[in-house]
Amino acid sequence: MPLPDKRSEIAEAVSQIADGASVMLGGFGVPGTPFCLIRELVRRGPRNLTVIKNDANEAGMGVDWLLENGQVAKLVTSHIGLNPTAMRMMNEGEIEVEFVPQGILAERIRVAGAGMMGFVSDIGLGTAVAEGKQRVEIAGKTGIVETALRADFALIHANKADAFGNLTFSATAQNFNPLMAMAAGRTIVEAEAIVPFGALGPDSIHLTGAFVDAVVELNELPEIYGVVKR
């Protein structure tokens, strides 16, 4: 049976993201951030989004575009310290920000992709991180329940893809991207190149296309990617 061809134009791929959707954005700072997909999301303009990303990027890029365009209602993130727009909007009550320690954020997304409801951790006990969370006793130790974190959509960046959505990531761009692809209802990929079936060796595939719904080929990388010629 032939594998489905998931190649898509960028406008079509992002068109299903509507007002009120939750959207995971891959990347750690610049590496792995799907800037072209985010730019298309800004162009389409859905509002009241819950955005889940490790960081809020910096002024003038990525998450900042969504914030400046008034599309974000809630940001779930590890830090916003490099983005003055996010800090101002949080302090003025224009957006809700849920801070999650970086390792806990990654694990909450990972367990969602594994089909679990959550996990128990002692990280954050006695701090604001634990406020409002269920506490449990295991082997005489206190832990807090961290719930799985899912989203309606994941937007991720890959180095290479085939038409089915098998992906390879470059260097640190792997970061949150594979986890988010597995934790979202629909995963949209921007790839620097789409190669023929079979061109990606089995040992070089970092994420199987089973977790991918649409693949957009980037004809060129804008300067914002801090382009590294490969």
N, C-alpha and C positions, 0 to 999 in steps of 0.2 A: 504494500500500500504506500503510495507516495506521501511524503510529509507535506503538511500545509505550507503554502507560501504566505508569510506574514508581512511581507514588505508593504509599506504604506507611505503616502505623502504625509508630511508633518501636520498639515491642517486637519486632515481626516483623522489622524491618530489621536490628536488632542481634543477633538470636537466633542467627545463624550463627557468631558469633565465639566460638570455643571455647578451652579451655585450651591454652596453648602457641602461640597465634596471634601473628603480628607485625602491629602496628597503627600506621599513620601518622595523626597528628593534625595537621590544618592549624592555621594561626594563628601569630602573632608576638606573644607576650604575650597580651593580651586580643583585639586585632583579628583576626577570622577564626577564633578558636578555637571548636570545636563543643561548647559546654558541655552542651547538652541531650543530645547523643549520648553524651558521656562520662559524664554522670550515669546514663543508662540502662545503660551498660556496667558501671558500679559496681553498679547494682541487680541486674544479672544475675550478676555476680561471677566470670567466667572468670579462671583463675590462670595464673601463669608467662608473662605476656605480655611480648613485646618491644615497647616503645613508642618510636616515632620521632617526635620533635617538635623544633622549633627550640629551645625552651626548656622548662623544667619548671614554667612558670607560677609563681604565688606561693602562699604558705601559704593553704589553705582554698579553693582553686579548681582546676579542670581536672585536670592531671596529679597534683596533690597528693591529690585524692580517690582516685585509683587507688593511689597509694603508701600512703596511710593505710589503705586497705582490703587491703593485702598482695597486690595482683594483679600487680605488676610484678617481673619477674625481671631484665630488662635495659632500660636507657634509652640510646638513641642520640640525642645532643643537642649543641647548641653551648655551652650554659651552664646551670648550675643555681644560680647565685649568688643568686637571689631566693627560693629555696625551701629553708628550713632542714631540712625533712623529707628532701628528696633528698640534701642534704649529709650528714646524720646517717646515713642508710641506706647511702650509699656508703662512708663512713668505717668503719662497723661491719660491712661486708661483707654487708649484707642484699640489696643489688642490685648488679648490674654496670653501670657507666656507661662508654659509649664516647663520648669527646669528639671532635667533628668541627668544624673551622672552618666558620663559617656559610656562606660562599660555596661551600666544598667540599661541604657537606651538600646545599645546593640543587642543585649540579651533579650530584652522585651520584644524586639522585632524578630530575633532568631526563633524564639519559642512560638511566636505567632505563626511563622512559616512552617514550623514543625507540627502544628496542629494542637499545641498545648494551650492551657488557659493562663498559665503564669508560672512563677517560681518564687522561692523564698530566699531572701538575702538579709544579711545583717548590716549592709552598707547604708549609712545614713541614719542609723538609730541615734536618737537624741538630737537630731537636727530637723530642720524644716522639711527635708526630703521625706521623712517618715510620717509627717502630719497627715491625718485622715486615712492612713492605710491600715489594713487589717494586720494584727500581730498574732503570731503563733509561737508555740513552744515546741522545739524539736530537740530531743536528747539533752534537755535541761538548758538549752540556749534559746534566746528570744530572736525571732526573725520577723521581717515584714514581708507581706505578700506583694510581689510586683506582678501586675497583670500583663498579659500579652498585648502587644501593640500592633494593630492592623490598620490598614487604610484602604480606601476605595481604589486608589491608583498609586502606582510607583512610576516615577520618571527616572531613568538611569542612563548612564553614559558608558559605552563599551568601545574598545579599540576595534575589534572586528566581530562581524556576525555573519552567519549564513541566513538564507531566507527563512528557515524554520525558527531562527532565534537562538541557536547555539552561540555562546558568546565567549570572547576572551577580553580580559581587562589588562591594561598596562600598569605595571608597577603598583604604586599605592592607590591607583584609581579603583582597585578592587574593593577597598574599604567597605562602605555600607551597601554598595550596589547589589551584590548577590542576595544579601539578607532581605533587603526591601523588595526585591523581585519576588521572593517567595512568600512575603507577608501581605501582599496587596491583591485586591480582587482583579485588577487588570494592570499589566505591566507594559509600559511603552519604553522602547529603547531607541536612543540615538546612537548610531555606530559610525565610526570614522570611515569604515569601508564594509561593504557587503561582499562576501566572497562566495564562490560556487559551493554547492553541497560537496562535502568530502575534503574541502581544502583545509579545514581545521582538523588537525590531528586529534584523536580521542584524548590524548594526554594533555593537550593544550586548551581544552574546553573548560572554562571556569564555572560556567552556569549552563545547564541544559535548556534547550528551547521549550521544554515542557512548562517552564515558568514565565514564558514571554508570549505576549499577545500581538504586539505590533513592533515592527522594526523600521526605523527611518534612517536612510543613508544621508550623511552629511557630505555635501559636495566639497566643502572646505571648512576649516576651523577658523572662526573669527579670532581676532587678536586676544580676546578676553581669556581664552584657554591657556594663555602663556605658552603658545605653540612650541612644542618640541618636535623637530623633524625626526621621523623614524624611517 
